Amino acid sequence: MRELAGKRYWLIGASEGLGRALAQQMSAAGCDLVLSARNAEALETLSRDLPVPAVPLPLDIRDSAACARVGATLGPLDGMVYLAAVYWPMGVEEWNTEHAEAMLDTNLTGAVRAFGAVFPGMQAQGHGHLVFVGSLAGYRGLPRALGYGASKAGVMSLAETLRCELRGSGIDVQMAAPGFIRSRLTEKNDFPMPQIMEPEAAAARLLRHMRGKRFACAFPRPFSLALRAAQFLPESLYYRLF
């Protein structure tokens, strides 16, 4: 089991929802945290309220230059968790290029920027722990997931590739694919959300995964099993069903 107490982690997307709940649970486990998001006020409040006071580091992950500056000043890290995401439910008739670009830029390209900020330091020290949060929507194309599904599929592919590339390097890579989590983002949905989870329950599941050695986890069951099984359906049947 991976020991987290006393380790220094950078959480990106920590101001609300799953990120906030994970920060609270990691701090309770004894982690030393650096917290990033765009909302500086929310970060300040959260950092003061944690069991182990954290360092708030406001950051717009869409700003490449800011990410590079942060990477140069972070100091030694044991791990990074990438949770930053934006979301709008969108089908082709509701197409909005600005929203699609924002989802890809934050959810996927932001993860690339964050990795670029921490990798040189982890490579130099010979160890690290990278955790990327994807989504069940990333396993196969779903209705009204234009932009979001593609961004999360990209994050999951990034994690899988890094898992291959960094094998044996001392830098561990993990990926999580949660389903619906109650938040400001899922409040936008006007369709049924099977097995929607509270942020605290989802954070507990993610933290349990981070303590272990498995690369990937998907939750909650059985919803995650149904979507993962759909990967193996013939195209003709898959598109009729979904």
C-alpha angles and dihedrals in degrees: 000000000000113000112224102173111109093011122127116231134179112217115196114197094027103141100089147356118012093355094055093046091048091050090054093049095044091049090050087053090057102261122153103226139200108197125204135183136120095262103084094180093053090048092051092051093046094047091054094047098051122105088240109037110243135207112251111215111179111210139165100218089202090068107088095190092051091050091052091050092049091049090055093052104037096090124205115349131188093198151352129214117198111205103143113130144152124198144189121173104238137176124182093267090055093045114160116177093197092055093045091051091048092053093049094043096049103031100040112012089042089059089053091051092048092050090049090053096054105029099079092054094046091047091051094050093043098233142066146136122236120191121186121190113213127163142243083248088069097066097075137349114286133188116268091012098106108147096003097061092046092049093051093044086054093051090051092049089049091053092047092050093048089049088059096042097046099042108133093010096104090248110112120206125202134177132200127194111194127182125221115341121187107250146120087281098053090047085076092066119100095185133079114283109203116219094355109193132216113242092246093055092046091048091051090052092048093047090051088053092049091054091055133069101237116114101220139027132178125194158234106027134247092019092057092049091053093052094044091049088053088068088074098049117110111258094246092056096039095055093045091053099043 
